[in-house]
Amino acid sequence: MRWTKLGKIFDPHQFQLMNGCTSFAQAPQVIVFADFVRIYFSTRSVDSASGLYLSHIAFVDMTKSFRNVIAVSGHTVIELGKLGCFDEHGIFPMNVVEIDDLIYGYTSGVNRRVSVPADGAIGLAISRDKGLTFERIGDGPVLAASLREPCIVVDPFVRIYHNTFHMWYVFGLGWKKYAIDSSPGRIYKIGHAVSRDGINWIKEEARQILTNKLGTDECQALPSVIELCGRFHMFFCFRHASDFRINSARSYRIGHAFSYDLVNWIRDDSDMALDVTEGDWDSDMLCYPHVFKCDDRVYMLYNGNEFGRHGFGLAVLN
C-alpha cells in the first residue's frame, strides 16, 4: 500500500477549546457528512485538585479538502463520568458510528488507580443532534474487564457488517515493572466482540487476533478496519512495553493486517509503507490511525510525536 503524507492538518494550540484545554488532539475519528467532515479527538485539561490531566472529547469540522477549518467545538461534547465511575477521569478515544438518524459514540473511559496509573472500560453514548453532543445510555460500561481480560478494556472500533455489530478493541493482559525505579508498564492486545444491538456484546474472550512482531510484551492499540478490494484491512499502532516515551526506536509505529472473514487476520506490516519522517512533526512516532473513505478516496488520520500533543495529520492511499 502506497500512502502519501499530506502533513499535519490540525494543531490544537491554534484554537480555543472548551474546559481550558490547550494541547493534545489524540485519536482522531471521523464522520463524513454531505459537504464537510467532522473529526472527533481527545484533548486534555488539568485537574485543579490533583494537577493531573483530564481527557475530554472535542471535534473540528473541516472542508472535504482537509485544508480549511470550518468550526471547532466550543462546548462540552460529552460530560465526564460521575464520581467513582469508569470514565470519571477522561474519555480517550471515542469511535463514532452513524445508525439511522442517531450517532453512536463508543467511548474509552479512564479512571485513575493507586498501584497503577489508570484503568479503563468501554461505554456508549448517543447523539440525537447530528453529533454536536452525546448522552450516555447509562453510567456503566458496555464492555469491561472480565475473567481472562483483567484490565484496560478500551479503544473500541465498531462497524456493522451483515446486520452484525463488530467491535475490535484493546484488552489488557496485566502490568509489569521493567525497572525498580520506574512506573509499571501495561501490556495490551487487540480483541474482537460481536453484538446484535450494539449494546450487549459477546467477546471472543482473551483471543489475541494479531500475532506479535516485537515479542510477547508488544502493545497493540487503536484498531481501525475498512473494506477494500474484496478484503478487510486493519490498521493499528504497536510499540514496546517499556522505554517508549523517549526512545523513538521503541515508540509507536503503524501496523497492518488483512482478513477475508472479519475473524481471522494475517498480519503484514511490510505492506504498510508509512513511517516516521526525520525532522518533522512525526519524526519519533506514528500512532492512533483512523482509516476512512471520503469522496471515493481512502485517507488515514494519525498522530505523531508525543502521542498527539501537537495535533494530527493525514495521509492518502494512492
The 8 nearest C-alpha neighbors of each residue, nearest first, counted from 0:
[[1, 270, 271, 272, 2, 316, 317, 273],
 [0, 2, 317, 316, 272, 3, 271, 273],
 [1, 3, 316, 315, 317, 314, 0, 273],
 [2, 4, 315, 314, 5, 316, 1, 317],
 [3, 5, 314, 6, 313, 2, 315, 312],
 [6, 4, 314, 313, 3, 7, 312, 315],
 [7, 5, 312, 4, 313, 8, 314, 311],
 [312, 6, 8, 311, 9, 313, 5, 310],
 [7, 9, 312, 6, 311, 313, 65, 10],
 [10, 8, 310, 311, 7, 11, 312, 24],
 [9, 11, 310, 12, 309, 13, 311, 8],
 [12, 10, 13, 22, 14, 310, 24, 23],
 [13, 11, 10, 14, 22, 21, 309, 15],
 [12, 14, 11, 10, 15, 9, 21, 22],
 [15, 13, 11, 12, 16, 71, 10, 21],
 [14, 16, 17, 13, 21, 73, 20, 12],
 [15, 17, 20, 73, 14, 19, 21, 18],
 [16, 18, 73, 19, 74, 20, 75, 15],
 [19, 17, 20, 44, 16, 75, 74, 55],
 [18, 20, 17, 44, 21, 16, 45, 15],
 [21, 19, 44, 43, 16, 18, 17, 22],
 [20, 22, 12, 19, 11, 16, 44, 43],
 [21, 23, 11, 308, 12, 20, 43, 42],
 [308, 24, 22, 42, 307, 309, 25, 310],
 [25, 23, 310, 42, 41, 40, 307, 11],
 [24, 26, 41, 307, 40, 23, 27, 42],
 [25, 27, 287, 40, 92, 28, 41, 302],
 [28, 26, 40, 39, 25, 38, 300, 29],
 [29, 27, 39, 38, 94, 289, 26, 40],
 [30, 28, 38, 37, 39, 31, 27, 36],
 [29, 31, 37, 36, 32, 38, 95, 28],
 [32, 30, 36, 29, 37, 35, 293, 33],
 [31, 33, 35, 36, 34, 30, 37, 63],
 [34, 32, 35, 31, 36, 63, 294, 293],
 [33, 35, 32, 63, 62, 36, 31, 61],
 [36, 34, 62, 63, 32, 61, 33, 31],
 [37, 35, 31, 61, 32, 60, 30, 63],
 [36, 38, 60, 30, 29, 59, 61, 31],
 [37, 39, 29, 58, 59, 28, 27, 60],
 [40, 38, 58, 28, 27, 57, 29, 37],
 [41, 39, 27, 25, 24, 26, 57, 56],
 [42, 40, 56, 25, 24, 55, 91, 92],
 [41, 43, 23, 24, 55, 54, 56, 20],
 [44, 42, 54, 20, 53, 55, 52, 23],
 [43, 45, 20, 53, 52, 19, 18, 46],
 [44, 46, 52, 51, 50, 53, 47, 43],
 [45, 47, 50, 51, 48, 49, 52, 53],
 [46, 48, 50, 49, 45, 51, 44, 52],
 [49, 47, 46, 50, 51, 45, 52, 53],
 [50, 48, 51, 46, 47, 45, 52, 53],
 [49, 51, 46, 47, 45, 48, 52, 53],
 [52, 50, 49, 46, 45, 53, 47, 48],
 [51, 53, 45, 44, 46, 43, 54, 50],
 [52, 54, 89, 44, 88, 43, 45, 46],
 [55, 53, 89, 43, 90, 42, 41, 91],
 [56, 54, 42, 41, 90, 43, 89, 57],
 [55, 57, 41, 40, 76, 42, 90, 77],
 [58, 56, 40, 39, 72, 76, 41, 55],
 [57, 59, 39, 38, 72, 40, 71, 37],
 [58, 60, 71, 38, 37, 70, 72, 61],
 [61, 59, 37, 70, 69, 36, 68, 71],
 [62, 60, 68, 69, 36, 67, 65, 35],
 [61, 63, 35, 64, 65, 67, 36, 68],
 [64, 62, 65, 35, 36, 61, 34, 293],
 [63, 65, 62, 66, 67, 61, 35, 36],
 [66, 64, 63, 62, 61, 67, 8, 68],
 [67, 65, 64, 62, 8, 68, 61, 63],
 [66, 68, 62, 61, 65, 69, 64, 63],
 [69, 67, 61, 70, 60, 62, 66, 59],
 [68, 70, 61, 60, 67, 62, 71, 59],
 [71, 69, 60, 68, 59, 72, 61, 58],
 [72, 70, 59, 58, 73, 60, 69, 16],
 [73, 71, 58, 74, 57, 59, 70, 16],
 [72, 74, 17, 16, 71, 75, 15, 57],
 [73, 75, 72, 17, 76, 16, 57, 18],
 [74, 76, 77, 78, 17, 73, 57, 132],
 [75, 77, 132, 57, 56, 133, 74, 131],
 [78, 76, 133, 75, 132, 79, 134, 56],
 [77, 79, 80, 75, 76, 55, 134, 133],
 [78, 80, 87, 89, 86, 77, 81, 88],
 [81, 79, 87, 86, 84, 78, 82, 85],
 [80, 82, 84, 87, 83, 79, 138, 86],
 [81, 83, 84, 87, 80, 85, 86, 88],
 [82, 84, 81, 87, 85, 110, 80, 86],
 [85, 83, 87, 81, 86, 82, 80, 138],
 [84, 86, 110, 108, 87, 109, 120, 119],
 [108, 87, 85, 80, 109, 84, 89, 88],
 [86, 88, 80, 84, 79, 110, 81, 85],
 [89, 87, 110, 53, 109, 86, 111, 79],
 [88, 90, 54, 109, 53, 86, 108, 87],
 [89, 91, 108, 107, 54, 55, 92, 109],
 [92, 90, 107, 41, 93, 54, 89, 108],
 [91, 93, 107, 90, 26, 41, 106, 154],
 [94, 92, 106, 105, 104, 91, 107, 95],
 [93, 95, 105, 104, 156, 28, 155, 106],
 [96, 94, 104, 103, 105, 93, 102, 97],
 [97, 95, 103, 102, 98, 104, 94, 157],
 [96, 98, 102, 101, 103, 99, 95, 100],
 [99, 97, 101, 102, 100, 96, 103, 159],
 [98, 100, 101, 97, 102, 96, 103, 127],
 [101, 99, 98, 102, 127, 97, 129, 128],
 [102, 100, 98, 127, 99, 126, 97, 103],
 [101, 103, 97, 126, 96, 125, 98, 130],
 [104, 102, 125, 96, 95, 124, 97, 105],
 [103, 105, 95, 124, 94, 123, 125, 93],
 [106, 104, 123, 94, 93, 122, 95, 103],
 [107, 105, 93, 122, 121, 123, 108, 104],
 [108, 106, 121, 153, 91, 90, 92, 120],
 [107, 86, 109, 90, 119, 120, 85, 89],
 [110, 108, 119, 86, 89, 88, 118, 90],
 [111, 109, 88, 117, 85, 118, 87, 86],
 [110, 112, 117, 116, 118, 88, 109, 113],
 [111, 113, 117, 116, 115, 114, 110, 118],
 [112, 114, 115, 116, 111, 117, 118, 110],
 [113, 115, 112, 116, 183, 117, 182, 111],
 [116, 114, 112, 113, 117, 183, 182, 111],
 [115, 117, 112, 111, 113, 114, 118, 182],
 [118, 116, 111, 112, 110, 115, 109, 119],
 [117, 119, 151, 110, 109, 111, 150, 112],
 [118, 120, 109, 151, 108, 152, 153, 110],
 [119, 121, 143, 152, 153, 108, 107, 140],
 [122, 120, 107, 142, 140, 106, 153, 141],
 [123, 121, 140, 106, 141, 105, 107, 120],
 [122, 124, 105, 104, 135, 106, 136, 141],
 [123, 125, 135, 134, 104, 133, 136, 103],
 [126, 124, 103, 133, 134, 102, 104, 135],
 [127, 125, 133, 102, 130, 128, 132, 101],
 [126, 128, 101, 129, 125, 102, 130, 100],
 [127, 129, 130, 126, 131, 132, 101, 133],
 [130, 128, 131, 127, 126, 102, 101, 100],
 [129, 131, 126, 132, 128, 102, 133, 127],
 [130, 132, 128, 129, 76, 133, 126, 72],
 [133, 131, 76, 130, 126, 77, 128, 134],
 [134, 132, 126, 125, 77, 124, 76, 135],
 [135, 133, 124, 125, 126, 136, 77, 132],
 [136, 134, 124, 137, 123, 125, 133, 138],
 [135, 137, 124, 123, 134, 125, 138, 122],
 [138, 136, 135, 139, 140, 123, 124, 122],
 [137, 139, 135, 84, 140, 80, 136, 81],
 [138, 140, 137, 122, 85, 141, 84, 136],
 [141, 139, 122, 121, 142, 120, 143, 138],
 [140, 142, 122, 121, 198, 123, 199, 143],
 [143, 141, 121, 140, 120, 122, 200, 152],
 [142, 144, 120, 152, 121, 140, 145, 141],
 [143, 145, 149, 150, 148, 152, 151, 120],
 [146, 144, 148, 149, 147, 143, 150, 204],
 [145, 147, 148, 149, 144, 204, 205, 150],
 [148, 146, 145, 149, 205, 204, 144, 172],
 [147, 149, 145, 144, 146, 205, 150, 170],
 [148, 150, 144, 145, 147, 146, 171, 172],
 [151, 149, 171, 144, 148, 152, 118, 173],
 [150, 152, 119, 171, 118, 170, 153, 120],
 [153, 151, 170, 120, 143, 169, 119, 144],
 [152, 154, 107, 169, 120, 121, 155, 151],
 [155, 153, 168, 221, 169, 107, 92, 156],
 [156, 154, 168, 167, 153, 166, 157, 105],
 [155, 157, 167, 166, 94, 223, 168, 222],
 [158, 156, 166, 165, 155, 167, 164, 159],
 [157, 159, 165, 164, 160, 166, 156, 96],
 [160, 158, 164, 163, 165, 162, 161, 157],
 [159, 161, 163, 162, 158, 164, 165, 261],
 [160, 162, 163, 159, 164, 165, 158, 195],
 [163, 161, 160, 159, 164, 195, 196, 194],
 [164, 162, 160, 159, 161, 195, 194, 165],
 [163, 165, 159, 194, 193, 158, 197, 195],
 [166, 164, 193, 158, 157, 192, 159, 163],
 [167, 165, 157, 192, 156, 191, 193, 168],
 [166, 168, 191, 156, 190, 155, 222, 192],
 [167, 169, 155, 154, 190, 189, 153, 166],
 [168, 170, 189, 153, 188, 152, 154, 190],
 [171, 169, 152, 187, 151, 188, 148, 189],
 [170, 172, 187, 151, 150, 173, 186, 148],
 [173, 171, 187, 186, 148, 149, 170, 150],
 [174, 172, 171, 186, 185, 150, 175, 149],
 [173, 175, 185, 184, 183, 186, 176, 172],
 [174, 176, 183, 184, 177, 185, 173, 186],
 [177, 175, 183, 178, 184, 182, 181, 179],
 [176, 178, 175, 241, 183, 179, 181, 184],
 [179, 177, 181, 180, 176, 182, 183, 241],
 [178, 180, 181, 176, 177, 182, 183, 175],
 [179, 181, 178, 182, 176, 177, 183, 184],
 [182, 180, 178, 179, 183, 176, 177, 184],
 [181, 183, 184, 176, 180, 115, 178, 177],
 [184, 182, 176, 175, 174, 181, 115, 185],
 [183, 185, 175, 174, 240, 176, 241, 182],
 [184, 186, 174, 173, 175, 187, 183, 240],
 [187, 185, 218, 172, 171, 173, 216, 174],
 [186, 188, 171, 218, 170, 172, 219, 169],
 [187, 189, 219, 169, 170, 207, 218, 171],
 [188, 190, 169, 168, 207, 219, 208, 170],
 [191, 189, 168, 207, 167, 208, 169, 206],
 [190, 192, 167, 166, 203, 202, 168, 193],
 [191, 193, 202, 166, 201, 203, 165, 200],
 [194, 192, 165, 201, 164, 200, 166, 202],
 [193, 195, 200, 164, 197, 196, 199, 163],
 [194, 196, 163, 164, 197, 193, 199, 162],
 [195, 197, 198, 194, 199, 164, 163, 200],
 [198, 196, 194, 164, 195, 199, 200, 193],
 [199, 197, 196, 141, 200, 194, 123, 195],
 [200, 198, 194, 197, 196, 141, 201, 195],
 [199, 201, 194, 193, 192, 198, 202, 197],
 [200, 202, 192, 193, 194, 203, 199, 204],
 [203, 201, 192, 204, 191, 200, 193, 190],
 [202, 204, 206, 192, 191, 205, 201, 190],
 [203, 205, 202, 206, 147, 148, 190, 191],
 [206, 204, 147, 148, 207, 203, 190, 170],
 [207, 205, 204, 203, 208, 190, 191, 189],
 [206, 208, 190, 209, 189, 188, 205, 210],
 [207, 209, 190, 206, 189, 264, 210, 263],
 [210, 208, 207, 266, 264, 211, 189, 265],
 [209, 211, 212, 266, 208, 207, 265, 264],
 [212, 210, 214, 213, 217, 215, 209, 216],
 [211, 213, 214, 210, 217, 215, 237, 268],
 [214, 212, 217, 211, 239, 215, 216, 238],
 [215, 213, 216, 217, 211, 212, 239, 210],
 [214, 216, 217, 211, 213, 212, 218, 186],
 [217, 215, 214, 240, 186, 218, 239, 213],
 [216, 218, 239, 213, 215, 214, 240, 238],
 [217, 219, 187, 238, 237, 186, 240, 188],
 [220, 218, 237, 188, 236, 187, 189, 217],
 [219, 221, 236, 235, 222, 237, 169, 218],
 [222, 220, 154, 235, 287, 236, 223, 288],
 [221, 223, 235, 234, 220, 233, 167, 156],
 [222, 224, 234, 233, 289, 290, 156, 235],
 [225, 223, 233, 232, 234, 222, 231, 226],
 [226, 224, 232, 231, 227, 233, 290, 291],
 [225, 227, 231, 230, 232, 229, 228, 224],
 [226, 228, 230, 229, 231, 225, 232, 297],
 [229, 227, 230, 226, 231, 232, 225, 259],
 [228, 230, 227, 226, 231, 259, 258, 232],
 [231, 229, 259, 227, 228, 226, 258, 232],
 [230, 232, 226, 258, 257, 225, 259, 227],
 [231, 233, 257, 225, 224, 256, 226, 230],
 [234, 232, 224, 256, 223, 255, 257, 222],
 [233, 235, 255, 223, 222, 254, 224, 288],
 [236, 234, 222, 254, 221, 253, 220, 288],
 [235, 237, 253, 220, 286, 252, 254, 219],
 [236, 238, 219, 251, 218, 252, 220, 253],
 [239, 237, 251, 250, 218, 249, 217, 240],
 [238, 240, 217, 249, 241, 218, 243, 250],
 [239, 241, 217, 216, 218, 184, 186, 238],
 [242, 240, 243, 239, 184, 177, 249, 244],
 [243, 241, 244, 246, 249, 245, 240, 239],
 [242, 244, 250, 249, 246, 241, 245, 239],
 [245, 243, 242, 246, 250, 247, 305, 249],
 [244, 246, 243, 247, 242, 250, 249, 283],
 [247, 245, 243, 248, 249, 244, 242, 250],
 [246, 248, 283, 250, 249, 245, 284, 243],
 [247, 249, 246, 250, 243, 283, 284, 251],
 [250, 248, 243, 239, 247, 246, 238, 242],
 [251, 249, 243, 247, 238, 284, 248, 246],
 [252, 250, 238, 284, 237, 286, 285, 236],
 [251, 253, 285, 236, 237, 284, 286, 254],
 [254, 252, 236, 235, 285, 286, 237, 234],
 [255, 253, 268, 235, 236, 234, 271, 252],
 [254, 256, 234, 268, 267, 233, 271, 266],
 [257, 255, 266, 233, 265, 267, 232, 264],
 [256, 258, 232, 265, 264, 231, 233, 266],
 [259, 257, 264, 231, 260, 261, 263, 230],
 [258, 260, 230, 231, 261, 257, 263, 229],
 [259, 261, 262, 258, 263, 231, 230, 264],
 [262, 260, 258, 259, 263, 231, 264, 165],
 [261, 263, 260, 264, 258, 208, 191, 259],
 [264, 262, 258, 261, 260, 208, 265, 259],
 [265, 263, 258, 257, 256, 266, 262, 209],
 [266, 264, 256, 257, 258, 267, 263, 209],
 [265, 267, 256, 255, 268, 264, 209, 257],
 [268, 266, 256, 269, 255, 270, 265, 254],
 [267, 269, 255, 254, 270, 271, 266, 256],
 [268, 270, 267, 271, 272, 255, 254, 266],
 [271, 269, 268, 0, 267, 272, 255, 1],
 [270, 272, 268, 269, 273, 0, 255, 254],
 [273, 271, 270, 1, 0, 274, 269, 2],
 [274, 272, 271, 2, 275, 253, 1, 3],
 [273, 275, 272, 276, 285, 252, 253, 284],
 [274, 276, 282, 281, 284, 283, 277, 285],
 [277, 275, 282, 279, 281, 278, 274, 280],
 [278, 276, 282, 279, 275, 281, 283, 280],
 [277, 279, 282, 276, 280, 281, 283, 275],
 [278, 280, 282, 281, 277, 276, 275, 283],
 [279, 281, 282, 304, 303, 278, 7, 276],
 [282, 280, 303, 304, 279, 275, 283, 284],
 [281, 283, 277, 276, 275, 279, 278, 280],
 [284, 282, 247, 304, 281, 275, 250, 303],
 [283, 285, 251, 304, 303, 250, 281, 252],
 [286, 284, 303, 252, 251, 302, 253, 281],
 [285, 287, 302, 236, 251, 288, 301, 252],
 [286, 288, 26, 301, 221, 302, 236, 289],
 [289, 287, 301, 300, 286, 235, 299, 290],
 [288, 290, 300, 299, 223, 28, 301, 291],
 [291, 289, 299, 298, 223, 300, 288, 225],
 [292, 290, 298, 297, 299, 289, 293, 225],
 [293, 291, 297, 296, 298, 295, 294, 290],
 [292, 294, 296, 295, 297, 291, 31, 298],
 [293, 295, 296, 292, 63, 297, 31, 33],
 [296, 294, 293, 292, 297, 298, 291, 316],
 [297, 295, 293, 292, 294, 298, 316, 315],
 [296, 298, 292, 316, 291, 315, 293, 295],
 [299, 297, 315, 291, 290, 314, 316, 292],
 [300, 298, 290, 314, 289, 313, 315, 288],
 [299, 301, 313, 289, 288, 312, 27, 290],
 [300, 302, 288, 287, 312, 311, 286, 299],
 [303, 301, 311, 307, 286, 285, 287, 306],
 [302, 304, 281, 285, 284, 307, 306, 280],
 [303, 305, 281, 284, 283, 306, 280, 307],
 [304, 306, 308, 307, 303, 309, 244, 284],
 [307, 305, 304, 308, 303, 302, 286, 25],
 [306, 308, 302, 25, 310, 23, 309, 24],
 [23, 307, 309, 305, 22, 310, 306, 24],
 [310, 308, 307, 10, 23, 11, 22, 24],
 [311, 309, 10, 24, 307, 9, 308, 11],
 [312, 310, 302, 301, 7, 9, 307, 8],
 [7, 311, 313, 8, 6, 301, 300, 302],
 [312, 314, 300, 5, 299, 6, 4, 301],
 [313, 315, 4, 299, 5, 3, 298, 2],
 [316, 314, 298, 3, 2, 297, 317, 299],
 [317, 315, 2, 297, 1, 298, 3, 314],
 [316, 1, 2, 315, 3, 0, 297, 296]]
